[in-house]
């Protein structure tokens, strides 16, 4: 049996060509860099912690953190972790969420709302980076509680993981997509009629 010279006995190197092809169309945004100090015998030892959000602009997004003595190395580590932790989020018409969702992590609480076309991204700080890399064009987001970027991003990802498409809900319930979407549209019409 002939072995590929790129593969060693532990299996490292397998599939790396595929990863590099996918990397070219990824968008990455630096959310924040933090200087942290460790007190040692001779004084303080400084290192840098970076947080990066990576997405493909078509519904896949991930975040990662990295820590190193130098800023570029911390960013590189964070980017690699973000690429490994990417998740797929279903989008309506490729521009917004299917429904409103809430998420929380620690003291961070976020509300994400689907928005009509032309609204744009109405979100603050770290949440904006998540939506821009994910490819969302219309969304309204509100952060309550902590302003800590780590907790805000983790709360945003918690909310996004609770976002489902009508197709997935229909398959779980054993119904047709039309029944579920029709209910959503009729519910919005009923609310509009009640306001008038």
Helices and strands as residue ranges (DSSP letters): H 16-23, E 27-40, E 43-55, E 60-68, H 71-84, E 87-88, E 101-105, E 108-114, E 121-122, H 125-134, E 139-145, H 149-161, H 166-173, H 177-195
